[in-house]
Amino acid sequence: MSRRSAREYALKVLYSRELNPETEAIDGEGKSLSEKDKTFADALIHAVTEHKEPLDALIQGHLKHWSLSQLNVVDKNILLLALAEFKYLGDEASQRKVILNEAIEMAKVYGGDSSWRFINGVLDEAMKG
């Protein structure tokens, strides 16, 4: 369908892995993705996994009065996905707005009532530097 679907699939895989580290994929979820979108989702998942420590440090550096362990699993994984895409998978300057908007939209669907504001604030700062 689209990169949005790929990002959502990647979010669901990362969320599942957080709850059960043995999770590889989510039954049936990836089947609706085109080959190109599945490849993109896999690249996102791999980028988060490969660069987890620097991404965690980047997020922690932009949290005010919070620690990484206090974040809910969905918000944390949306931040990880967006920053991994921004730092490791794209042309940073041209993709910043798209990545930020996609993360906000995912937060509105999958996060809490104010998750999207929180995600917007952290990503806006983290993507500047």
QUIRASUL-V91639 format. One line per field, one symbol per residue. ss: DSSP state (H for helix, E for strand, L for the rest). phi: phi as a letter, one per 30 degrees, with the letter a starting at -180 (. if undefined). burial: + if it has 24 or more other ideal C-beta (glycine too) atoms within 12 Angstrom, else -. Layout:
ss->???
phi->???
burial->???
//
This chain:
ss->LLHHHHHHHHHHHHHHHHHLLLLLLLLLHHHHLLHHHHHHHHHHHHHHHHLHHHHHHHHHHLLLLLLHHHLLHHHHHHHHHHHHHHHHHLLHHHHHHHHHHHHHHHHHHHLLLLHHHHHHHHHHHHLLL
phi->.adddddddddddddddddbeddcbceiddddddedddddddddddddddcedddedddedcccibceddddddeddddddddddddbbbdeddcedddddddddddddccdecedddeedddeddddc
burial->--++++++++++++++---------+---+--+---++-++++++-+++-++--++-++--++----+--+-++++++++++++++++++-----+-+++-++++++--++---++-+++++++-++--
//
